Structure formats: structure tokens, C-alpha cells
Amino acid sequence: MNLDKLDNKNYAIYCARHYANPTCVSMDEFYSDLRRVKYIKKLVTRYIQTGDLKERLILNHLIILNNVFGPELLVKMIFLKMRTQLRYIKPFLIMLNILPEVVYNVGNETHVITDDIPMDQKTVEALRKI
């Protein structure tokens, strides 16, 4: 198993290796933090379907993930689990100043150039108001 590459097969192990939460006392807390990516994906899906963007809630989840996993892994997690929704999440990553120019070794891709990903303008406008 190549632990430099993040994919669905090694997702939990890869994330556990990089988990840095000194207050964590159980595996339940680790998995609770890991589920935040799923919550973000649900919030973005709801936004796509209804137009209701919960930008502050998404930001809160991203900040917590950034604190416990670090920016590099957070971006990899997002790119792996939300590949089809990157145009909606990219503005958040830019706002938090954690989006690199290139994301390496995620899923089946060796690298993704982030400038090639378009951004949803409604999301950008909502974040500018914060």
C-alpha cells in the first residue's frame, strides 16, 4: 500500500497517520472529525439542489479539519471525496489560504493543477460578504 497516495482504500489509515488532535481520547472522536468531510459534501449538495449556501457552517467544518489534519491532508481529503464538487469548495480553500497550486497523489491522479478548476460565482460572492 502506497501511503504517499491518498485513495479510498487507504483513506482512514492515511488520515489517522496525520491526525493531530491532542484532546482526542477515543476513536469515536477521530471518526467524528473524519465525518466532517461527508457533512461538507452534504451541505454543498444541498446548495446545488436548493441554492441555500450554509457558508459559515462549511467554513467551521473546514477550519476544524484544517486544525486536526493540517492543510495538505485537508485539501487531499476534499479532492478525493468531493471531486465533482470542487468548483463549489475551491473558493473556501482560497479564502482559508490553504489551496496549493498543485495537489499530488489523490485517487487515480498523480497531480491536479488547481488553477484549472473553475469557481462557482455565487459561492465567491457569498464569501466576499463575510
C-alpha positions as CSV (number, residue, x, y, z in Angstrom):
1,M,0.0,0.0,0.0
2,N,1.5,3.3,-1.1
3,L,0.9,5.8,1.8
4,D,2.1,8.7,-0.2
5,K,-1.1,8.4,-2.4
6,L,-4.5,9.0,-0.8
7,D,-7.3,6.9,-2.2
8,N,-10.4,5.2,-0.9
9,K,-8.6,2.1,0.1
10,N,-6.2,3.8,2.5
11,Y,-8.3,6.8,3.4
12,A,-8.8,6.1,7.2
13,I,-5.2,4.8,7.7
14,Y,-3.7,7.8,5.9
15,C,-5.8,10.2,7.8
16,A,-5.1,8.5,11.2
17,R,-1.3,8.9,10.5
18,H,-1.7,12.6,10.1
19,Y,-4.3,13.2,12.8
20,A,-3.2,15.8,15.4
21,N,-5.8,16.4,18.0
22,P,-4.3,16.4,21.5
23,T,-7.7,16.4,23.1
24,C,-8.8,13.3,21.3
25,V,-9.5,10.4,23.8
26,S,-11.2,7.9,21.6
27,M,-11.5,6.5,18.1
28,D,-15.1,7.9,18.1
29,E,-13.7,11.4,18.2
30,F,-11.3,10.6,15.3
31,Y,-14.2,9.2,13.2
32,S,-16.4,12.2,14.1
33,D,-13.8,14.5,12.7
34,L,-13.4,12.3,9.6
35,R,-17.1,12.5,9.0
36,R,-16.9,16.3,8.7
37,V,-15.9,15.8,5.0
38,K,-19.2,14.0,4.5
39,Y,-21.1,16.8,6.2
40,I,-19.4,19.4,3.9
41,K,-20.3,17.3,0.9
42,K,-23.9,17.1,2.0
43,L,-24.0,20.9,2.6
44,V,-22.6,21.5,-0.9
45,T,-25.0,19.0,-2.5
46,R,-27.9,20.8,-0.7
47,Y,-26.6,24.1,-2.1
48,I,-26.5,22.7,-5.6
49,Q,-30.1,21.4,-5.3
50,T,-31.7,24.3,-3.4
51,G,-29.4,27.3,-3.7
52,D,-29.2,27.6,0.1
53,L,-25.5,28.0,0.9
54,K,-24.5,27.5,4.6
55,E,-21.1,29.2,4.1
56,R,-20.4,29.7,7.8
57,L,-21.1,26.1,8.6
58,I,-18.9,24.9,5.8
59,L,-16.1,27.2,6.9
60,N,-16.4,26.0,10.5
61,H,-16.0,22.3,9.4
62,L,-13.1,23.2,7.2
63,I,-11.3,25.1,9.9
64,I,-11.7,22.2,12.3
65,L,-10.4,19.8,9.7
66,N,-7.5,22.1,9.0
67,N,-6.6,22.2,12.7
68,V,-6.7,18.4,13.2
69,F,-5.4,17.2,9.9
70,G,-3.3,20.1,8.5
71,P,-3.9,22.0,5.3
72,E,-2.1,19.5,3.0
73,L,-4.2,16.5,4.0
74,L,-7.4,18.5,4.3
75,V,-7.0,19.5,0.6
76,K,-6.3,15.9,-0.4
77,M,-9.3,14.7,1.5
78,I,-11.6,17.2,-0.2
79,F,-10.1,16.4,-3.6
80,L,-10.7,12.7,-3.1
81,K,-14.2,12.8,-1.6
82,M,-15.6,15.8,-3.4
83,R,-14.0,15.6,-6.8
84,T,-17.2,16.5,-8.7
85,Q,-17.9,19.5,-6.4
86,L,-14.6,21.2,-6.4
87,R,-15.9,24.3,-8.1
88,Y,-18.0,25.0,-5.0
89,I,-15.4,24.2,-2.4
90,K,-12.4,25.9,-4.1
91,P,-13.5,29.4,-3.0
92,F,-13.5,28.3,0.6
93,L,-10.0,26.8,0.3
94,I,-8.8,30.0,-1.3
95,M,-10.4,32.1,1.5
96,L,-8.6,30.0,4.1
97,N,-5.4,30.4,2.1
98,I,-4.8,26.6,2.0
99,L,-5.2,25.8,-1.7
100,P,-1.9,24.8,-3.3
101,E,-1.1,25.3,-7.0
102,V,-0.9,21.6,-7.4
103,V,-2.4,18.7,-5.5
104,Y,-0.4,15.5,-5.8
105,N,-1.3,11.8,-5.5
106,V,-5.0,11.8,-4.9
107,G,-7.2,9.0,-6.2
108,N,-6.2,7.9,-9.7
109,E,-4.4,11.2,-10.5
110,T,-0.8,12.0,-10.0
111,H,-1.4,15.7,-9.9
112,V,-4.2,18.2,-10.3
113,I,-3.5,21.8,-11.2
114,T,-5.9,23.9,-9.1
115,D,-5.9,26.9,-11.4
116,D,-7.7,24.7,-13.9
117,I,-10.7,24.2,-11.6
118,P,-13.5,26.8,-12.2
119,M,-15.2,28.5,-9.3
120,D,-18.9,29.0,-8.6
121,Q,-19.5,32.7,-8.7
122,K,-22.4,32.7,-6.2
123,T,-20.2,31.0,-3.6
124,V,-17.4,33.5,-4.3
125,E,-19.9,36.4,-3.8
126,A,-21.3,34.9,-0.6
127,L,-17.7,34.5,0.9
128,R,-16.8,38.1,0.0
129,K,-19.6,39.3,2.3
130,I,-18.1,37.5,5.3
